[in-house]
Amino acid sequence: MIPIYIYNGQPLPTNETYYVVASNGTFIHKHGIFQSLVRVENIPFIEPISPYISPKFPPIPQNLANKVRLFFKTVLEVYRAEANVLIYFNPENRQFKIHVPYQQVARNFVNYERKLSPEETLKLSGFLCIGTIHSHCDFEAFHSGVDVDDEKHFDGLHVTFGNNQKEAITIAASLVSNNYRQLIFPCDVIEGIVPVDGGFKFLTDCNENIDDWLEKVKNA
């Protein structure tokens, strides 16, 4: 079998044939009537493998998802705009928190502050940011080109709530790792929703106060 080397900057053999995997691709080195190092698409005797992403956290609790739903619906009613929240998870106690950053909102975009203040950092101690949920106003939920570009370096769960004026909203959910995106069924990552009429209905209503969340929202 032809040897395979992982290139780490050290000198490679000059008198044998081998494959070398480097940061810029896979190459074959040939030694015979000439010496060459040229790019190849793959190493033929190595089996292919399929990429995947599998969450190691439970679904977002029903009460938090419901509160996010109410927040997005209210922002739509007040501002006719999108909104965004960040999902935090504590791997030790398996608890979630939703963080609402300061944000400027408009009908087709939302700009939000990703950096935490010292007070927010203390409040979220032990929690990891594992993704986002944002709204698509009163139109369909999907992962837009802007969303995909924004999230390609943001590993985690990314969810969109659409048609927020309706009782049964649309939801799109993806897991992203190293710019690889995998669609996931919303019921697998959000508790308390059921598919109905091409959308998803929440099993309970939210009666929580969201004034502190709305204070973070301003018109763009």
C-alpha positions in Angstrom: 0.0 0.0 0.0 1.2 3.5 -0.9 2.2 5.4 2.3 0.3 8.5 3.4 2.0 11.4 5.1 0.5 14.3 7.0 2.5 17.4 6.1 3.7 19.3 9.2 6.5 21.4 7.6 9.2 18.7 7.9 11.1 17.5 4.9 9.4 14.7 3.0 11.1 11.6 1.3 12.4 12.2 -2.2 12.9 8.6 -3.3 9.5 7.0 -3.0 5.9 7.3 -4.1 3.4 8.4 -1.5 0.4 10.5 -0.8 0.6 13.6 1.4 -2.2 15.5 3.0 -1.6 19.2 3.5 -3.6 22.2 4.6 -4.3 23.1 1.0 -5.3 19.7 -0.3 -4.2 16.1 -1.0 -1.1 15.4 -3.3 0.8 12.4 -4.7 4.5 12.3 -4.8 6.0 10.2 -7.6 9.5 9.0 -7.9 10.8 7.4 -11.1 11.9 8.9 -14.4 11.1 12.2 -12.8 10.1 13.5 -9.4 6.7 15.2 -9.0 4.3 16.4 -6.3 0.8 17.1 -7.8 -2.7 17.5 -6.5 -5.2 14.6 -6.5 -8.9 14.6 -5.8 -8.8 11.7 -3.4 -6.8 8.7 -2.2 -8.4 5.8 -4.1 -7.8 3.0 -1.5 -9.3 5.0 1.4 -13.1 4.6 2.0 -15.3 7.7 1.8 -17.1 8.9 4.9 -20.3 11.0 5.1 -20.4 14.2 7.2 -22.9 14.6 9.9 -23.8 16.8 12.9 -25.6 15.3 16.0 -26.6 17.6 18.9 -25.4 16.6 22.4 -27.9 18.9 24.1 -31.6 18.3 24.7 -34.4 20.2 23.0 -35.0 23.8 23.9 -37.6 23.8 26.7 -41.2 24.6 25.9 -41.5 27.6 28.2 -38.4 29.3 26.6 -39.4 28.6 23.0 -42.9 30.0 23.8 -41.4 33.2 25.2 -39.3 33.6 22.1 -42.4 33.1 20.0 -44.2 35.8 21.9 -41.2 38.1 21.6 -41.0 37.7 17.8 -44.8 38.2 17.4 -44.7 41.4 19.5 -41.7 42.8 17.6 -43.6 42.1 14.4 -46.6 44.0 15.7 -44.7 46.9 17.1 -41.9 47.4 14.6 -42.9 45.3 11.5 -39.4 43.8 11.9 -37.2 40.8 12.5 -35.6 40.1 15.8 -32.9 37.8 17.2 -32.1 35.9 20.4 -29.0 33.8 21.4 -29.3 30.3 22.8 -27.1 29.5 25.8 -26.7 26.0 27.4 -25.0 24.8 30.6 -23.5 21.4 29.9 -23.1 20.7 33.6 -26.7 21.2 34.8 -28.3 20.7 31.3 -30.1 24.0 31.5 -30.9 26.6 28.8 -31.0 30.4 28.9 -32.2 32.8 26.2 -30.2 35.9 25.9 -31.7 38.9 24.1 -28.9 41.2 22.9 -29.3 44.9 22.1 -30.4 45.0 18.5 -31.4 47.2 15.7 -34.3 45.7 13.7 -35.9 46.2 10.3 -38.2 44.2 8.1 -35.5 42.3 6.3 -32.6 42.3 8.7 -31.5 42.6 12.3 -28.1 43.8 13.6 -27.3 42.7 17.2 -24.6 43.0 19.7 -22.8 39.6 20.1 -20.3 40.7 22.8 -21.6 40.3 26.4 -21.3 43.1 28.9 -19.5 42.3 32.2 -22.9 42.0 33.9 -24.2 39.6 31.2 -21.0 37.6 31.3 -21.5 37.0 35.1 -25.2 36.2 34.6 -24.3 33.6 31.9 -21.4 32.1 33.8 -21.1 28.4 33.1 -23.2 28.7 29.9 -22.1 28.3 26.3 -23.6 30.1 23.4 -24.8 27.3 21.2 -26.8 29.1 18.5 -29.5 31.6 17.5 -33.2 32.0 16.8 -34.3 34.8 14.6 -37.6 35.8 13.0 -38.7 36.3 9.4 -41.5 38.7 10.2 -44.7 37.6 8.5 -43.1 35.6 5.7 -41.9 32.0 5.4 -39.1 30.6 7.6 -36.0 29.6 5.6 -32.2 30.0 5.8 -31.5 32.9 3.5 -28.2 33.5 1.8 -27.5 36.2 4.4 -28.3 33.7 7.2 -26.0 31.1 5.7 -23.2 33.6 5.3 -23.6 35.0 8.9 -23.6 31.5 10.4 -20.9 29.7 8.4 -18.3 30.5 11.2 -20.9 30.2 14.0 -21.0 26.5 15.0 -24.3 25.6 16.6 -28.1 25.4 16.2 -29.7 28.1 14.1 -33.4 28.4 13.9 -35.8 30.7 12.0 -39.4 31.4 13.0 -41.5 32.7 10.1 -45.1 33.8 9.6 -45.1 35.1 13.1 -48.5 36.7 12.7 -50.2 33.3 12.4 -51.2 30.8 15.1 -49.2 28.0 13.3 -45.8 29.5 12.4 -43.2 28.1 10.0 -39.9 27.0 11.4 -36.6 26.2 9.7 -33.8 24.6 11.8 -30.2 23.8 11.0 -27.1 22.6 12.7 -23.8 24.2 11.5 -20.3 23.0 12.0 -17.2 24.3 10.2 -19.4 25.8 7.5 -21.2 22.5 7.0 -25.0 22.9 7.4 -27.4 20.1 8.2 -31.2 20.6 8.2 -33.0 19.2 11.3 -36.6 18.6 12.0 -37.8 21.4 14.3 -39.6 19.0 16.7 -36.2 17.4 17.4 -34.7 20.6 18.9 -37.8 22.4 20.3 -40.2 21.1 22.9 -43.9 21.8 22.9 -44.6 22.2 19.1 -46.5 20.0 16.7 -46.6 20.1 12.9 -49.9 21.3 11.5 -51.0 22.7 8.1 -47.5 23.2 6.8 -46.3 24.9 10.0 -45.9 24.3 13.7 -48.3 25.0 16.5 -47.3 25.7 20.1 -49.1 23.5 22.5 -49.4 26.3 25.2 -49.6 30.0 25.3 -47.0 32.3 26.9 -48.1 34.6 29.7 -44.6 35.8 30.7 -43.6 39.4 30.8 -41.2 40.3 28.0 -40.8 44.0 28.6 -37.1 43.6 29.5 -36.6 41.8 26.2 -38.4 44.5 24.2 -36.2 47.2 25.9 -33.3 45.8 23.9 -35.0 46.5 20.6 -34.7 49.7 18.5 -35.6 50.6 14.9 -32.7 50.4 12.5 
